[in-house]
Amino acid sequence: MATKFTHIDVIFSHARFAADARAKMAIENYTAEEVAVFAGCSDTTVKVLISAHQKNFEMKNYIGVCNALDLNPADYFELGEWS
């Protein structure tokens, strides 16, 4: 029996994540330093993530910021086309 692989493109919406993270920080009145403490990264990393300029970053930092801000990490991945 042959193994069949299916490839599904997944697109990360970094701009939507950054906008939601900035909005949540504004609502909760959090600073980048406060989020960084809970996320387990530096405040510079948080600022880069919420700036929407960085598309590639470490998953542990992304998950940490999501957890610190009570955001669902899965909300920012969109399924592409099957191939």
Secondary structure, DSSP 8 states (H G I E B T S, - for coil): -------EEEEE-HHHHHHHHHHHHHHHT--HHHHHHHHTS-HHHHHHHHHT------HHHHHHHHHHHT--GGGGEEEEEE-
